[in-house]
Amino acid sequence: MQDVVGLVAGSGFAAGVNLYATVLLLGLYGRLLEATDVPQVLTSTPVLVIAGVLTAIEFVADKVPWFDSVWDSVHTVIRPVGAALLATVLVDGDVTAVSDLAAGGLAGVLAFAAHAAKASTRVAVNTSPEPISNSVVSLLEDGLVAVVVWLAVEHPAIAIGVVAVLFVGAVALVALLWRLVRSWRRRRHERRAERRRSAVR
């Protein structure tokens, strides 16, 4: 049971950052390394080809300033729902239908937290005048997905702990960034109000 939870948690969080790469990596683990926990459907050629093409598209889109935020907006629903569906595929045949629902819910929540942290961070990074930081952050995210998926498949017990830390960090990061945004909006509103008062005088 612990192996299944680790696999679901790891793939769920990773899917929130990059759904297509997560599916591709899981499929490759099952296809090339014969990971027994990876369902056969994910190792099929059509799934690997589609996931590979979508991963390549996201790899490019994710490194273009501001377009990456548009891409994230489009995937606000796609990533959590995709993670939930992926989780039900991963646990199929291992647990009961009730647990299928629980696994999907867990993966969806983790994916949404990861997606929210990623999207919020990208908006902040895109305010930078140079494009290099955007690509660096994107590459770090790609690396994070690869590491988390590897842990989920090879060391599911460790993956549970790592994902728990990442989840808390993601929630804290989103809360911090939104607090900064609200503070910035409030200061901007106060400056505009002050300018209007000065103009009236």
NULUMMI-989228 format. One record per residue: residue in three letters; chain; z, y, x of N, C-alpha, C, O in turn. Coordinates in Angstrom, 2 decimals. Layout:
# NULUMMI-989228
> residuo  cadena  n.z  n.y  n.x  ca.z  ca.y  ca.x  c.z  c.y  c.x  o.z  o.y  o.x
> ALA  A  Z  Y  X  Z  Y  X  Z  Y  X  Z  Y  X .
...
This chain:
# NULUMMI-989228
> residuo  cadena  n.z  n.y  n.x  ca.z  ca.y  ca.x  c.z  c.y  c.x  o.z  o.y  o.x
> MET  A  0.00  -1.20  0.83  0.00  0.00  0.00  0.00  1.26  0.86  -0.67  2.24  0.54 .
> GLN  A  0.76  1.22  1.98  0.82  2.36  2.87  -0.54  2.67  3.46  -0.90  3.84  3.64 .
> ASP  A  -1.30  1.62  3.78  -2.63  1.82  4.33  -3.54  2.54  3.34  -4.31  3.42  3.71 .
> VAL  A  -3.43  2.16  2.07  -4.26  2.78  1.04  -3.88  4.24  0.86  -4.75  5.10  0.75 .
> VAL  A  -2.58  4.52  0.83  -2.11  5.90  0.68  -2.57  6.76  1.84  -3.02  7.89  1.64 .
> GLY  A  -2.46  6.23  3.05  -2.91  6.98  4.22  -4.40  7.25  4.18  -4.84  8.34  4.53 .
> LEU  A  -5.17  6.25  3.75  -6.62  6.42  3.67  -6.99  7.46  2.62  -7.85  8.30  2.86 .
> VAL  A  -6.33  7.40  1.47  -6.60  8.35  0.39  -6.17  9.76  0.79  -6.91  10.73  0.58 .
> ALA  A  -4.98  9.87  1.37  -4.47  11.19  1.76  -5.34  11.83  2.84  -5.70  13.00  2.75 .
> GLY  A  -5.68  11.05  3.86  -6.50  11.58  4.94  -7.89  11.98  4.48  -8.37  13.07  4.81 .
> SER  A  -8.54  11.09  3.72  -9.89  11.40  3.25  -9.86  12.55  2.25  -10.79  13.36  2.20 .
> GLY  A  -8.78  12.64  1.46  -8.68  13.72  0.48  -8.59  15.08  1.15  -9.31  16.01  0.78 .
> PHE  A  -7.70  15.20  2.13  -7.55  16.48  2.82  -8.82  16.83  3.58  -9.29  17.97  3.54 .
> ALA  A  -9.39  15.83  4.28  -10.62  16.08  5.04  -11.76  16.52  4.13  -12.55  17.39  4.49 .
> ALA  A  -11.84  15.91  2.95  -12.90  16.27  2.00  -12.77  17.70  1.52  -13.76  18.34  1.18 .
> GLY  A  -11.54  18.22  1.50  -11.34  19.61  1.11  -11.91  20.58  2.12  -12.23  21.72  1.78 .
> VAL  A  -12.05  20.13  3.36  -12.64  20.95  4.41  -14.15  20.72  4.46  -14.92  21.67  4.54 .
> ASN  A  -14.55  19.47  4.42  -15.98  19.12  4.45  -16.16  17.77  3.77  -15.96  16.72  4.38 .
> LEU  A  -16.53  17.80  2.51  -16.68  16.58  1.71  -17.76  15.67  2.27  -17.56  14.46  2.38 .
> TYR  A  -18.90  16.24  2.62  -20.04  15.42  3.03  -19.79  14.73  4.37  -20.14  13.57  4.55 .
> ALA  A  -19.17  15.45  5.31  -18.86  14.84  6.60  -17.84  13.73  6.44  -17.89  12.73  7.15 .
> THR  A  -16.90  13.91  5.51  -15.89  12.88  5.27  -16.53  11.59  4.78  -16.22  10.51  5.26 .
> VAL  A  -17.43  11.72  3.81  -18.14  10.55  3.28  -18.97  9.90  4.38  -18.99  8.68  4.51 .
> LEU  A  -19.67  10.72  5.17  -20.50  10.20  6.25  -19.68  9.44  7.28  -20.05  8.34  7.68 .
> LEU  A  -18.57  10.02  7.71  -17.73  9.38  8.73  -17.12  8.08  8.22  -17.08  7.08  8.94 .
> LEU  A  -16.66  8.08  6.97  -16.12  6.84  6.40  -17.20  5.77  6.34  -16.96  4.61  6.67 .
> GLY  A  -18.39  6.18  5.92  -19.50  5.22  5.85  -19.87  4.65  7.21  -20.15  3.46  7.34 .
> LEU  A  -19.87  5.51  8.22  -20.20  5.05  9.57  -19.12  4.13  10.12  -19.42  3.15  10.81 .
> TYR  A  -17.86  4.44  9.82  -16.78  3.54  10.24  -16.97  2.16  9.64  -16.82  1.15  10.33 .
> GLY  A  -17.31  2.12  8.36  -17.51  0.84  7.70  -18.76  0.12  8.17  -18.77  -1.10  8.29 .
> ARG  A  -19.81  0.88  8.44  -21.09  0.29  8.82  -21.13  -0.15  10.28  -21.56  -1.26  10.58 .
> LEU  A  -20.69  0.71  11.17  -20.81  0.44  12.60  -19.59  -0.25  13.19  -19.71  -1.10  14.07 .
> LEU  A  -18.40  0.11  12.69  -17.18  -0.46  13.24  -16.55  -1.49  12.32  -15.50  -2.06  12.62 .
> GLU  A  -17.22  -1.72  11.20  -16.79  -2.74  10.23  -15.33  -2.56  9.82  -14.56  -3.52  9.76 .
> ALA  A  -14.97  -1.31  9.52  -13.62  -1.03  9.03  -13.47  -1.66  7.65  -14.19  -1.31  6.72 .
> THR  A  -12.53  -2.58  7.53  -12.41  -3.36  6.29  -11.91  -2.54  5.11  -12.14  -2.91  3.96 .
> ASP  A  -11.23  -1.43  5.37  -10.72  -0.60  4.28  -11.78  0.29  3.64  -11.54  0.89  2.59 .
> VAL  A  -12.93  0.39  4.27  -14.00  1.23  3.74  -14.88  0.41  2.79  -15.46  -0.59  3.21 .
> PRO  A  -14.98  0.81  1.52  -15.78  0.06  0.55  -17.25  -0.03  0.98  -17.77  0.88  1.63 .
> GLN  A  -17.89  -1.10  0.61  -19.27  -1.34  1.02  -20.23  -0.28  0.50  -21.23  0.02  1.14 .
> VAL  A  -19.92  0.28  -0.68  -20.82  1.27  -1.25  -20.97  2.48  -0.33  -22.04  3.09  -0.29 .
> LEU  A  -19.94  2.82  0.41  -20.01  3.97  1.31  -20.82  3.66  2.57  -21.25  4.58  3.27 .
> THR  A  -21.03  2.39  2.85  -21.77  2.00  4.05  -23.25  1.77  3.75  -24.02  1.47  4.66 .
> SER  A  -23.66  1.91  2.50  -25.05  1.68  2.14  -25.95  2.75  2.73  -25.53  3.89  2.93 .
> THR  A  -27.18  2.38  3.02  -28.12  3.31  3.64  -28.37  4.56  2.81  -28.35  5.65  3.37 .
> PRO  A  -28.59  4.45  1.49  -28.81  5.68  0.70  -27.64  6.66  0.78  -27.84  7.86  0.90 .
> VAL  A  -26.41  6.14  0.71  -25.24  7.01  0.78  -25.15  7.67  2.15  -24.86  8.86  2.25 .
> LEU  A  -25.40  6.91  3.21  -25.33  7.46  4.56  -26.41  8.53  4.78  -26.15  9.56  5.40 .
> VAL  A  -27.60  8.28  4.27  -28.70  9.25  4.44  -28.39  10.54  3.69  -28.53  11.63  4.24 .
> ILE  A  -27.98  10.41  2.43  -27.67  11.61  1.63  -26.51  12.38  2.24  -26.57  13.61  2.37 .
> ALA  A  -25.45  11.65  2.62  -24.29  12.32  3.23  -24.68  12.97  4.55  -24.19  14.05  4.87 .
> GLY  A  -25.56  12.32  5.32  -26.00  12.88  6.60  -26.78  14.17  6.42  -26.58  15.14  7.15 .
> VAL  A  -27.68  14.17  5.44  -28.49  15.37  5.18  -27.59  16.53  4.73  -27.73  17.66  5.20 .
> LEU  A  -26.68  16.24  3.79  -25.79  17.28  3.29  -24.83  17.77  4.37  -24.48  18.95  4.41 .
> THR  A  -24.41  16.87  5.25  -23.55  17.27  6.36  -24.29  18.22  7.30  -23.71  19.21  7.76 .
> ALA  A  -25.56  17.93  7.57  -26.36  18.79  8.44  -26.54  20.17  7.82  -26.46  21.18  8.51 .
> ILE  A  -26.78  20.20  6.50  -26.94  21.49  5.81  -25.65  22.29  5.88  -25.67  23.49  6.18 .
> GLU  A  -24.52  21.63  5.61  -23.24  22.34  5.65  -22.90  22.78  7.07  -22.30  23.83  7.26 .
> PHE  A  -23.28  21.98  8.06  -23.00  22.35  9.45  -23.62  23.70  9.78  -23.01  24.52  10.46 .
> VAL  A  -24.84  23.92  9.29  -25.53  25.19  9.55  -24.97  26.30  8.66  -24.64  27.38  9.14 .
> ALA  A  -24.86  26.01  7.35  -24.39  27.03  6.40  -22.99  27.51  6.73  -22.66  28.68  6.50 .
> ASP  A  -22.18  26.63  7.27  -20.78  26.94  7.54  -20.59  27.88  8.72  -19.49  28.37  8.95 .
> LYS  A  -21.66  28.12  9.46  -21.55  28.95  10.66  -22.26  30.28  10.52  -22.38  31.02  11.50 .
> VAL  A  -22.72  30.60  9.33  -23.38  31.88  9.06  -22.37  32.81  8.39  -21.92  32.53  7.28 .
> PRO  A  -22.00  33.92  9.06  -21.01  34.83  8.48  -21.36  35.27  7.06  -22.51  35.61  6.78 .
> TRP  A  -20.38  35.26  6.20  -20.43  35.62  4.78  -21.16  34.59  3.94  -20.75  34.32  2.81 .
> PHE  A  -22.25  34.00  4.45  -22.89  32.95  3.66  -21.95  31.75  3.54  -21.97  31.03  2.55 .
> ASP  A  -21.12  31.56  4.58  -20.16  30.47  4.53  -19.16  30.67  3.38  -18.71  29.70  2.78 .
> SER  A  -18.81  31.92  3.09  -17.90  32.19  1.98  -18.57  31.92  0.64  -17.94  31.44  -0.30 .
> VAL  A  -19.86  32.22  0.56  -20.62  31.90  -0.65  -20.67  30.38  -0.83  -20.49  29.86  -1.93 .
> TRP  A  -20.91  29.68  0.26  -20.95  28.22  0.25  -19.60  27.65  -0.20  -19.54  26.71  -0.99 .
> ASP  A  -18.53  28.23  0.32  -17.18  27.79  -0.08  -16.94  28.03  -1.56  -16.34  27.19  -2.24 .
> SER  A  -17.39  29.16  -2.06  -17.21  29.47  -3.49  -17.90  28.43  -4.36  -17.34  27.98  -5.37 .
> VAL  A  -19.09  28.05  -3.98  -19.84  27.04  -4.73  -19.09  25.70  -4.72  -19.15  24.95  -5.69 .
> HIS  A  -18.39  25.42  -3.62  -17.72  24.13  -3.45  -16.25  24.13  -3.90  -15.52  23.17  -3.65 .
> THR  A  -15.83  25.20  -4.55  -14.45  25.27  -5.02  -14.11  24.12  -5.96  -13.00  23.59  -5.93 .
> VAL  A  -15.06  23.73  -6.79  -14.86  22.60  -7.70  -15.38  21.30  -7.08  -14.79  20.24  -7.26 .
> ILE  A  -16.50  21.41  -6.35  -17.16  20.22  -5.81  -16.24  19.44  -4.87  -16.15  18.21  -4.96 .
> ARG  A  -15.56  20.13  -3.96  -14.74  19.42  -2.97  -13.55  18.68  -3.59  -13.37  17.49  -3.30 .
> PRO  A  -12.73  19.33  -4.44  -11.60  18.59  -5.03  -12.06  17.46  -5.94  -11.48  16.37  -5.92 .
> VAL  A  -13.09  17.71  -6.76  -13.58  16.65  -7.64  -14.19  15.52  -6.82  -13.97  14.35  -7.11 .
> GLY  A  -14.95  15.89  -5.79  -15.54  14.87  -4.92  -14.48  14.05  -4.21  -14.63  12.84  -4.07 .
> ALA  A  -13.42  14.71  -3.77  -12.31  14.00  -3.11  -11.64  13.03  -4.07  -11.30  11.91  -3.69 .
> ALA  A  -11.45  13.46  -5.32  -10.82  12.59  -6.32  -11.70  11.36  -6.59  -11.19  10.24  -6.69 .
> LEU  A  -13.00  11.58  -6.72  -13.91  10.45  -6.96  -13.96  9.53  -5.74  -13.99  8.30  -5.89 .
> LEU  A  -13.95  10.11  -4.56  -13.95  9.30  -3.34  -12.70  8.44  -3.28  -12.76  7.28  -2.87 .
> ALA  A  -11.56  9.01  -3.68  -10.30  8.26  -3.66  -10.35  7.06  -4.59  -9.86  5.99  -4.24 .
> THR  A  -10.95  7.23  -5.77  -11.03  6.11  -6.71  -11.93  5.01  -6.15  -11.71  3.83  -6.42 .
> VAL  A  -12.93  5.40  -5.37  -13.79  4.40  -4.73  -13.01  3.66  -3.64  -13.14  2.45  -3.49 .
> LEU  A  -12.22  4.40  -2.89  -11.47  3.81  -1.79  -10.40  2.82  -2.26  -10.13  1.83  -1.58 .
> VAL  A  -9.79  3.08  -3.43  -8.72  2.20  -3.90  -9.22  1.15  -4.88  -8.44  0.30  -5.31 .
> ASP  A  -10.48  1.20  -5.23  -11.02  0.26  -6.21  -10.80  -1.18  -5.76  -11.20  -1.57  -4.66 .
> GLY  A  -10.15  -1.96  -6.61  -9.91  -3.36  -6.31  -8.61  -3.61  -5.57  -8.19  -4.76  -5.41 .
> ASP  A  -7.96  -2.53  -5.11  -6.71  -2.70  -4.37  -5.47  -2.40  -5.21  -4.40  -2.95  -4.97 .
> VAL  A  -5.63  -1.53  -6.19  -4.48  -1.12  -7.00  -4.88  -1.08  -8.46  -6.04  -1.33  -8.80 .
> THR  A  -3.93  -0.78  -9.33  -4.19  -0.77  -10.77  -4.93  0.47  -11.19  -5.08  1.42  -10.41 .
> ALA  A  -5.40  0.48  -12.45  -6.13  1.63  -12.98  -5.24  2.87  -13.00  -5.71  3.98  -12.78 .
> VAL  A  -3.95  2.67  -13.28  -3.02  3.81  -13.28  -2.95  4.42  -11.89  -2.93  5.64  -11.73 .
> SER  A  -2.90  3.55  -10.87  -2.85  4.03  -9.50  -4.18  4.67  -9.10  -4.20  5.57  -8.25 .
> ASP  A  -5.27  4.22  -9.69  -6.56  4.87  -9.46  -6.46  6.34  -9.82  -6.90  7.21  -9.07 .
> LEU  A  -5.87  6.61  -10.98  -5.71  7.98  -11.46  -4.79  8.76  -10.52  -5.06  9.92  -10.21 .
> ALA  A  -3.71  8.13  -10.09  -2.77  8.79  -9.18  -3.45  9.10  -7.84  -3.25  10.17  -7.27 .
> ALA  A  -4.24  8.15  -7.36  -4.93  8.35  -6.09  -5.92  9.51  -6.19  -6.03  10.34  -5.29 .
> GLY  A  -6.65  9.55  -7.31  -7.60  10.63  -7.52  -6.90  11.97  -7.61  -7.37  12.97  -7.06 .
> GLY  A  -5.76  11.99  -8.29  -5.00  13.23  -8.40  -4.47  13.70  -7.07  -4.54  14.89  -6.74 .
> LEU  A  -3.93  12.76  -6.28  -3.41  13.09  -4.96  -4.51  13.67  -4.07  -4.33  14.71  -3.43 .
> ALA  A  -5.64  12.98  -4.03  -6.75  13.43  -3.19  -7.27  14.79  -3.66  -7.61  15.64  -2.84 .
> GLY  A  -7.34  14.98  -4.98  -7.83  16.26  -5.50  -6.92  17.42  -5.13  -7.40  18.49  -4.77 .
> VAL  A  -5.61  17.21  -5.23  -4.65  18.26  -4.88  -4.73  18.59  -3.39  -4.75  19.76  -3.01 .
> LEU  A  -4.77  17.56  -2.57  -4.86  17.78  -1.12  -6.16  18.49  -0.75  -6.17  19.39  0.09 .
> ALA  A  -7.25  18.07  -1.40  -8.55  18.69  -1.12  -8.56  20.16  -1.54  -9.12  21.00  -0.83 .
> PHE  A  -7.95  20.45  -2.68  -7.93  21.84  -3.15  -7.13  22.72  -2.20  -7.52  23.86  -1.91 .
> ALA  A  -6.01  22.20  -1.70  -5.19  22.96  -0.75  -5.98  23.22  0.54  -5.98  24.33  1.07 .
> ALA  A  -6.64  22.18  1.03  -7.43  22.33  2.25  -8.58  23.31  2.04  -8.85  24.16  2.89 .
> HIS  A  -9.25  23.19  0.89  -10.37  24.09  0.59  -9.90  25.53  0.48  -10.54  26.44  1.00 .
> ALA  A  -8.77  25.75  -0.21  -8.25  27.11  -0.38  -7.90  27.73  0.96  -8.17  28.91  1.19 .
> ALA  A  -7.30  26.94  1.85  -6.96  27.44  3.19  -8.22  27.77  3.97  -8.29  28.80  4.65 .
> LYS  A  -9.21  26.91  3.89  -10.46  27.14  4.61  -11.16  28.38  4.08  -11.56  29.25  4.86 .
> ALA  A  -11.32  28.47  2.76  -12.04  29.60  2.16  -11.33  30.92  2.45  -11.98  31.92  2.77 .
> SER  A  -10.00  30.93  2.35  -9.23  32.15  2.61  -9.35  32.57  4.07  -9.50  33.75  4.38 .
> THR  A  -9.28  31.58  4.97  -9.40  31.88  6.40  -10.77  32.45  6.72  -10.89  33.38  7.51 .
> ARG  A  -11.82  31.88  6.10  -13.17  32.35  6.37  -13.37  33.79  5.92  -14.05  34.56  6.60 .
> VAL  A  -12.80  34.16  4.78  -12.91  35.54  4.32  -12.28  36.48  5.34  -12.82  37.54  5.65 .
> ALA  A  -11.12  36.07  5.87  -10.44  36.88  6.89  -11.26  36.95  8.17  -11.40  38.02  8.76 .
> VAL  A  -11.80  35.81  8.60  -12.58  35.76  9.84  -13.86  36.57  9.71  -14.31  37.18  10.68 .
> ASN  A  -14.45  36.59  8.53  -15.71  37.30  8.32  -15.57  38.82  8.42  -16.57  39.53  8.51 .
> THR  A  -14.35  39.32  8.40  -14.15  40.76  8.58  -14.28  41.15  10.04  -14.35  42.34  10.36 .
> SER  A  -14.31  40.15  10.93  -14.48  40.43  12.36  -15.89  40.93  12.60  -16.84  40.42  12.00 .
> PRO  A  -16.07  41.94  13.47  -17.39  42.50  13.72  -18.34  41.60  14.50  -19.54  41.84  14.54 .
> GLU  A  -17.79  40.57  15.13  -18.67  39.68  15.93  -18.73  38.29  15.27  -17.76  37.85  14.66 .
> PRO  A  -19.88  37.61  15.40  -20.08  36.34  14.72  -19.53  35.11  15.43  -19.53  34.02  14.87 .
> ILE  A  -19.07  35.28  16.68  -18.66  34.12  17.48  -17.44  33.45  16.87  -17.37  32.22  16.82 .
> SER  A  -16.47  34.24  16.43  -15.24  33.68  15.89  -15.52  32.78  14.69  -14.83  31.79  14.48 .
> ASN  A  -16.53  33.12  13.93  -16.90  32.32  12.76  -17.33  30.93  13.19  -16.90  29.93  12.61 .
> SER  A  -18.18  30.85  14.19  -18.67  29.55  14.67  -17.55  28.74  15.30  -17.49  27.52  15.14 .
> VAL  A  -16.66  29.42  16.03  -15.54  28.72  16.67  -14.64  28.09  15.61  -14.26  26.93  15.73 .
> VAL  A  -14.29  28.86  14.58  -13.45  28.34  13.50  -14.13  27.17  12.81  -13.48  26.17  12.49 .
> SER  A  -15.44  27.29  12.58  -16.18  26.21  11.94  -16.15  24.93  12.76  -15.96  23.84  12.22 .
> LEU  A  -16.34  25.06  14.07  -16.30  23.88  14.95  -14.91  23.25  14.97  -14.79  22.02  15.02 .
> LEU  A  -13.87  24.09  14.94  -12.51  23.56  14.89  -12.29  22.79  13.59  -11.64  21.74  13.60 .
> GLU  A  -12.82  23.29  12.50  -12.72  22.59  11.22  -13.45  21.25  11.26  -12.96  20.25  10.75 .
> ASP  A  -14.63  21.24  11.89  -15.38  19.99  12.02  -14.56  18.97  12.82  -14.50  17.79  12.47 .
> GLY  A  -13.93  19.44  13.88  -13.09  18.56  14.69  -11.90  18.04  13.91  -11.52  16.88  14.03 .
> LEU  A  -11.30  18.91  13.10  -10.15  18.51  12.29  -10.54  17.41  11.31  -9.79  16.44  11.12 .
> VAL  A  -11.70  17.55  10.69  -12.18  16.52  9.74  -12.34  15.19  10.46  -11.91  14.15  9.95 .
> ALA  A  -12.95  15.21  11.63  -13.17  13.98  12.39  -11.86  13.30  12.76  -11.73  12.08  12.65 .
> VAL  A  -10.88  14.10  13.20  -9.59  13.54  13.61  -8.84  12.96  12.41  -8.29  11.87  12.49 .
> VAL  A  -8.82  13.70  11.31  -8.08  13.24  10.13  -8.70  11.97  9.55  -7.99  11.05  9.14 .
> VAL  A  -10.02  11.90  9.51  -10.69  10.69  9.01  -10.40  9.52  9.93  -10.14  8.41  9.47 .
> TRP  A  -10.44  9.76  11.24  -10.12  8.70  12.21  -8.70  8.18  12.00  -8.48  6.97  11.99 .
> LEU  A  -7.75  9.09  11.83  -6.37  8.67  11.58  -6.26  7.90  10.26  -5.54  6.90  10.18 .
> ALA  A  -6.97  8.36  9.24  -6.90  7.71  7.93  -7.38  6.26  8.00  -6.84  5.39  7.32 .
> VAL  A  -8.40  6.02  8.82  -8.97  4.67  8.93  -8.19  3.81  9.92  -7.88  2.65  9.63 .
> GLU  A  -7.87  4.37  11.07  -7.27  3.59  12.15  -5.73  3.58  12.13  -5.10  2.59  12.50 .
> HIS  A  -5.14  4.70  11.70  -3.68  4.82  11.72  -3.20  5.49  10.43  -2.69  6.61  10.47 .
> PRO  A  -3.34  4.82  9.31  -3.01  5.42  8.01  -1.57  5.89  7.88  -1.30  6.89  7.21 .
> ALA  A  -0.63  5.18  8.51  0.77  5.60  8.42  0.96  6.96  9.09  1.66  7.82  8.56 .
> ILE  A  0.33  7.15  10.25  0.41  8.43  10.93  -0.33  9.50  10.14  0.09  10.65  10.09 .
> ALA  A  -1.43  9.10  9.51  -2.22  10.04  8.72  -1.39  10.66  7.61  -1.55  11.84  7.29 .
> ILE  A  -0.50  9.87  7.01  0.33  10.38  5.92  1.18  11.55  6.42  1.26  12.60  5.78 .
> GLY  A  1.83  11.36  7.57  2.66  12.42  8.14  1.85  13.65  8.54  2.25  14.78  8.29 .
> VAL  A  0.71  13.41  9.17  -0.15  14.52  9.62  -0.65  15.32  8.43  -0.63  16.55  8.45 .
> VAL  A  -1.10  14.63  7.39  -1.61  15.32  6.21  -0.50  16.09  5.50  -0.74  17.18  4.97 .
> ALA  A  0.70  15.54  5.50  1.83  16.26  4.89  2.07  17.59  5.60  2.28  18.62  4.96 .
> VAL  A  2.03  17.57  6.94  2.21  18.80  7.71  1.05  19.76  7.45  1.27  20.96  7.27 .
> LEU  A  -0.18  19.24  7.44  -1.35  20.08  7.19  -1.31  20.69  5.79  -1.71  21.84  5.60 .
> PHE  A  -0.84  19.92  4.82  -0.75  20.41  3.44  0.22  21.59  3.35  -0.10  22.62  2.76 .
> VAL  A  1.40  21.42  3.94  2.39  22.51  3.94  1.83  23.73  4.67  2.00  24.86  4.22 .
> GLY  A  1.17  23.48  5.79  0.57  24.58  6.54  -0.51  25.29  5.75  -0.60  26.52  5.79 .
> ALA  A  -1.33  24.53  5.03  -2.40  25.12  4.23  -1.84  26.00  3.11  -2.32  27.10  2.89 .
> VAL  A  -0.82  25.49  2.42  -0.20  26.27  1.34  0.42  27.55  1.89  0.28  28.62  1.30 .
> ALA  A  1.11  27.44  3.03  1.74  28.61  3.64  0.69  29.62  4.08  0.88  30.83  3.93 .
> LEU  A  -0.42  29.14  4.63  -1.48  30.02  5.10  -2.12  30.78  3.95  -2.35  31.99  4.03 .
> VAL  A  -2.39  30.07  2.86  -2.99  30.72  1.68  -2.04  31.78  1.13  -2.47  32.88  0.79 .
> ALA  A  -0.76  31.44  1.04  0.23  32.40  0.53  0.29  33.64  1.41  0.35  34.76  0.91 .
> LEU  A  0.27  33.44  2.73  0.32  34.56  3.67  -0.91  35.44  3.55  -0.80  36.67  3.48 .
> LEU  A  -2.10  34.82  3.51  -3.33  35.59  3.43  -3.42  36.38  2.13  -3.87  37.53  2.13 .
> TRP  A  -3.00  35.78  1.02  -3.04  36.49  -0.26  -2.05  37.64  -0.27  -2.32  38.68  -0.87 .
> ARG  A  -0.90  37.47  0.40  0.07  38.55  0.49  -0.52  39.71  1.29  -0.33  40.87  0.95 .
> LEU  A  -1.23  39.38  2.36  -1.88  40.42  3.17  -2.97  41.13  2.38  -3.12  42.35  2.48 .
> VAL  A  -3.73  40.37  1.58  -4.79  40.98  0.77  -4.19  41.93  -0.26  -4.70  43.03  -0.45 .
> ARG  A  -3.12  41.50  -0.92  -2.47  42.37  -1.91  -1.93  43.63  -1.27  -2.03  44.72  -1.83 .
> SER  A  -1.36  43.48  -0.07  -0.83  44.63  0.65  -1.95  45.59  1.02  -1.80  46.81  0.90 .
> TRP  A  -3.08  45.05  1.47  -4.23  45.87  1.85  -4.79  46.61  0.63  -5.13  47.79  0.72 .
> ARG  A  -4.89  45.91  -0.50  -5.39  46.55  -1.72  -4.46  47.65  -2.19  -4.91  48.70  -2.65 .
> ARG  A  -3.15  47.41  -2.09  -2.19  48.41  -2.51  -2.30  49.66  -1.64  -2.27  50.77  -2.15 .
> ARG  A  -2.42  49.48  -0.32  -2.55  50.63  0.57  -3.85  51.39  0.30  -3.88  52.62  0.34 .
> ARG  A  -4.92  50.65  0.03  -6.20  51.30  -0.26  -6.11  52.11  -1.54  -6.63  53.23  -1.62 .
> HIS  A  -5.44  51.55  -2.56  -5.25  52.26  -3.81  -4.42  53.52  -3.61  -4.71  54.57  -4.19 .
> GLU  A  -3.38  53.42  -2.78  -2.53  54.59  -2.51  -3.30  55.67  -1.76  -3.13  56.85  -2.04 .
> ARG  A  -4.16  55.26  -0.81  -4.95  56.25  -0.07  -5.92  56.97  -0.99  -6.10  58.19  -0.90 .
> ARG  A  -6.56  56.20  -1.89  -7.49  56.83  -2.84  -6.77  57.78  -3.77  -7.27  58.86  -4.07 .
> ALA  A  -5.59  57.39  -4.23  -4.80  58.25  -5.11  -4.40  59.53  -4.38  -4.41  60.62  -4.97 .
> GLU  A  -4.04  59.40  -3.11  -3.65  60.56  -2.32  -4.84  61.50  -2.13  -4.68  62.72  -2.19 .
> ARG  A  -6.04  60.93  -1.89  -7.23  61.76  -1.73  -7.55  62.52  -3.02  -7.95  63.69  -2.99 .
> ARG  A  -7.37  61.83  -4.16  -7.63  62.50  -5.45  -6.64  63.64  -5.67  -7.03  64.71  -6.15 .
> ARG  A  -5.38  63.42  -5.32  -4.38  64.48  -5.48  -4.68  65.65  -4.55  -4.51  66.81  -4.93 .
> SER  A  -5.14  65.33  -3.33  -5.48  66.41  -2.39  -6.67  67.21  -2.87  -6.73  68.43  -2.68 .
> ALA  A  -7.64  66.53  -3.50  -8.85  67.21  -4.00  -8.48  68.15  -5.15  -9.05  69.24  -5.27 .
> VAL  A  -7.54  67.73  -5.98  -7.12  68.56  -7.12  -6.42  69.83  -6.63  -6.61  70.91  -7.20 .
> ARG  A  -5.64  69.71  -5.60  -4.94  70.87  -5.04  -5.95  71.83  -4.42  -5.56  72.88  -3.90 .
